[in-house]
């Protein structure tokens, strides 16, 4: 696909997913997410042609104008939609599949503990809510949804919804995962104390019963 057709496809994606997008001209001129993605496409191609300095320069210029930082080394599939976009960071070894949606403030980053592959891999049709942090070299499956503000530190299965800090899966294939709530979590210490209390009560009851006198045989 040539660069002009790529632009048409990216614009069509925004028109399809954002009800606020009224026409192609508005999208081309005012959507920072589109500008950041197009700049990434160019910088990534330059990196593949062994021009890393120029690639990084373009990515930093795009970051200055859009508030979105995408490393040229990331591998991003087709039809990525970055909605609003301010504060989005996509690390060097990130892999993103086709038809993904990312909202503002999202970080696809590392923990600082890994080498080589340091950043996450997103499957196809993944949605990452605003402010979410996905940190580490693990996989987020196809059609997964990550809630706003979640901090994801481990793999998320396909068709799952992950929420919270740290994130946990609460839905699979649209069905709520059965999990203990925060009020009714069993307390092992309390359970042990109750068991000891019962044993003490039994011993006290046994000790309080009058002992039968034993007759001595003559």
C-alpha positions, 0 to 999 in steps of 0.5 A: 500500500502506498503512502497516499492510500495509507492516508486515505485508510487512516482518515476513513478509520477516524470517520468510522470510529469517531462520531465527532469527525464531520468530514475528511478535511477536518480530520486531516487538519485537526486530528493529532492522533492521525498526524502522529500515526502518519509521522510514525509510518514515515519514521519507521520506514526511514528506520528500516532504511538504516536512517535512525537519526532522521527517523528519531528526529521526525518522531520527536518533531511529531511529539512536539506538535502532537503530544504523542510519542511513538518510537520509530522502532515500534511495529504498528499494524493497520488502522490504528486510531489514537483518540485525543492522544495527548500523553500517549507513549509507545515504546521501541519494542511495542507491537500493535496489531490491526484495528486497535484503539488507544485513548489519551494518556496511555503508556505502552512501556517497560518496567526497566527490568527487561532487555531486548523485547521490553514492551507489550504486544497488542493483538488485533482489535484491542482497546486501551482506555485513557490513562492505562499503563501496559508495562512489560513484554507480554501479550494482550490478546485479540479483542481485549479491552483495558479499562481507563486507569488500569495498570497491566503488568501481565498477560491479558487473554483474548476477548477479556476485559481487564480493570484495576491497579494492578489490573485483573480480568473481570470479563471473558467473552462478555461474561463476568468472571466469578471472583470474591469481592473486597468485602467477603474475602476470607480472613485466615487469621480470624478463622484460626482464632475462631477455631482456637476459641471453640477448642478452648470452650470445649475444654472449659466445658469438659473441665467444669463437669463434676467428676464421678467418684471412683470406688476403690475395690477392697 
